[in-house]
């Protein structure tokens, strides 16, 4: 299998080059930043690119953005993300697309060489290799990303009217529904946003703050 390695740790790159070479794979390039990774893939597309998440210059999410670019421009190239981190935004985008030939492993959970090599083989064979912990963290994060995600369209409309300062009666008139319907929607909003009755705090104000914060 032809592999490109991208990691800013020289020690890790050299170790992976030796490991893969001993296992019969061909490492066509080993680079330390995302720009060099994309240039190497463009010059000679491999079977799989092994990519770290955080690389120069900012050490934030350059690797994942490069992985998305590889998936877009060279869909036949497998991508195995090997990192210490689970970056929410781009990782979610990466995993919600076509996952054939895609993997994401946490470095500190790859305790055996065979586990890494097996994941590499699966990605090269256009299958998937996801660390269960990566999936768990992304699901947990996505469920808390948007506090309004559980609201219905009508409940969002009611909350929007609340944020504009309208009373229940005014909301009922503006949305052409009964006042009791508005009250029912508001109670549902409080429940879904996790705002139980509590002394000293206005649930209406807290709900509006959640809305504005989203």
C-alpha positions in Angstrom: 0.0 0.0 0.0 1.2 3.5 -0.8 1.0 5.9 2.1 1.6 9.6 2.8 2.3 10.6 6.5 1.5 14.0 7.8 2.5 14.8 11.5 4.5 17.6 12.9 6.3 15.3 15.3 9.5 14.2 13.5 10.0 11.3 15.9 6.5 9.9 15.3 6.9 10.4 11.5 10.2 8.5 11.4 8.8 5.8 13.6 5.8 5.3 11.4 7.9 5.3 8.2 10.1 2.5 9.7 7.0 0.6 10.8 5.2 0.8 7.6 8.3 0.0 5.5 9.0 -3.1 7.6 5.3 -4.2 7.0 5.8 -3.9 3.2 4.1 -0.6 2.6 5.6 2.2 0.6 5.8 5.6 2.2 5.8 8.0 -0.7 6.1 11.2 1.5 6.4 12.1 5.2 5.6 15.8 5.9 5.1 18.1 8.8 2.3 20.5 7.8 -1.0 20.6 6.0 0.3 22.6 3.0 3.0 20.1 2.3 0.5 17.3 2.7 -1.8 18.7 0.0 1.2 19.3 -2.3 2.4 15.7 -1.8 -1.1 14.2 -2.5 -1.5 16.4 -5.6 1.9 15.4 -6.9 1.4 11.6 -6.3 -1.9 10.5 -4.8 -1.4 7.6 -2.4 -3.7 4.9 -1.4 -4.0 6.3 2.2 -3.0 9.6 3.8 -2.4 9.4 7.6 -3.1 12.8 9.0 -2.6 14.5 12.4 -5.2 17.1 13.4 -3.1 19.9 14.7 -0.2 21.0 12.6 1.7 24.2 11.8 1.3 27.1 11.5 -1.4 27.5 14.1 -1.6 23.9 15.5 -5.4 24.0 15.6 -7.3 22.1 13.0 -5.1 22.4 9.9 -4.9 18.6 9.5 -8.6 18.1 9.5 -9.2 20.8 7.0 -6.6 19.3 4.8 -8.3 15.9 5.2 -11.6 17.4 4.0 -9.8 18.9 1.0 -8.3 15.5 0.2 -11.8 13.9 0.4 -13.1 16.6 -1.9 -10.4 16.7 -4.5 -9.1 13.1 -4.5 -12.1 10.9 -3.4 -10.1 7.8 -4.2 -7.5 8.5 -1.5 -8.3 7.0 1.9 -7.8 9.2 4.9 -6.8 7.9 8.4 -6.8 10.7 11.0 -4.4 9.8 13.9 -4.6 12.4 16.6 -4.7 13.1 20.3 -7.7 15.3 19.8 -11.4 15.2 18.7 -12.0 18.5 16.9 -15.8 19.0 16.8 -16.6 21.1 13.8 -14.5 19.6 11.0 -14.5 16.1 12.5 -18.3 16.1 12.4 -18.2 17.3 8.8 -15.7 14.7 7.9 -17.7 11.8 9.5 -21.1 12.9 8.2 -20.0 12.6 4.5 -19.1 9.5 2.6 -17.2 7.4 5.1 -15.8 4.8 2.7 -12.0 4.8 3.0 -12.1 6.9 6.2 -10.8 6.4 9.7 -10.2 8.3 12.9 -8.1 7.0 15.8 -6.9 8.5 19.0 -3.2 8.2 19.5 -3.5 7.4 23.2 -6.0 4.6 22.5 -3.9 2.9 19.8 -2.1 0.6 22.3 -1.0 -2.0 19.8 0.8 -1.7 16.5 -1.5 -4.4 15.1 -4.5 -2.2 15.8 -3.1 0.7 13.8 -2.0 -1.5 11.0 -5.5 -3.1 10.9 -7.1 0.3 10.7 -4.8 1.3 7.9 -5.6 -1.8 5.9 -9.4 -1.2 6.3 -9.1 2.4 5.2 -7.0 1.3 2.2 -9.7 -1.3 1.3 -12.3 1.5 1.2 -13.8 0.5 4.6 -14.0 2.4 7.8 -12.0 2.5 11.0 -13.5 4.7 13.8 -12.4 4.7 17.4 -15.6 4.2 19.4 -14.4 7.0 21.8 -14.3 9.5 18.8 -17.8 8.7 17.9 -19.0 8.9 21.5 -17.4 12.3 22.0 -18.8 13.7 18.8 -22.3 12.5 19.6 -22.1 14.0 23.1 -20.8 17.3 21.7 -23.4 17.5 19.0 -26.2 17.0 21.4 -25.1 20.0 23.3 -24.1 22.3 20.5 -27.4 23.8 19.7 -29.8 24.2 22.7 -32.7 24.8 20.3 -32.2 21.7 18.2 -35.0 19.8 20.0 -37.6 22.6 19.4 -40.3 22.2 16.8 -40.7 24.8 14.1 -43.7 26.3 15.9 -41.9 26.4 19.2 -39.0 28.2 17.6 -41.5 30.8 16.2 -43.0 31.3 19.7 -39.5 31.7 21.2 -38.6 34.2 18.5 -41.7 36.2 19.4 -40.8 36.0 23.1 -37.3 37.3 22.3 -39.0 40.3 20.7 -40.8 41.1 24.0 -44.3 40.1 23.0 -46.8 38.9 25.7 -48.6 35.6 25.3 -51.7 37.3 24.1 -49.7 39.2 21.5 -47.9 36.1 20.3 -51.3 34.3 20.0 -52.6 37.1 17.8 -49.4 37.4 15.7 -49.3 33.6 15.1 -53.0 33.2 14.7 -53.3 30.6 17.4 -55.1 30.5 20.8 -53.5 31.8 23.9 -53.7 28.3 25.5 -51.7 26.9 22.5 -49.1 29.6 23.1 -48.9 28.6 26.8 -48.6 25.0 25.8 -45.7 25.8 23.4 -43.9 27.9 26.0 -44.1 25.1 28.6 -42.7 22.7 26.0 -39.9 25.1 25.3 -39.0 25.3 29.0 -39.0 21.6 29.3 -36.8 21.0 26.2 -34.3 23.7 27.3 -34.0 22.2 30.7 -35.6 25.1 32.6 -37.6 23.8 35.5 -39.5 26.2 37.8 -37.0 27.8 40.2 -37.3 30.7 42.6 -35.3 33.8 41.8 -35.0 33.2 38.0 -37.5 33.9 35.2 -37.7 30.9 32.9 -39.0 33.3 30.2 -35.8 35.4 30.4 -33.6 32.4 30.5 -35.2 30.9 27.4 -34.7 34.1 25.6 -31.1 34.2 26.6 -30.6 30.7 25.3 -32.2 31.8 22.0 -30.0 34.9 21.7 -26.9 32.9 22.6 -27.6 30.3 19.9 
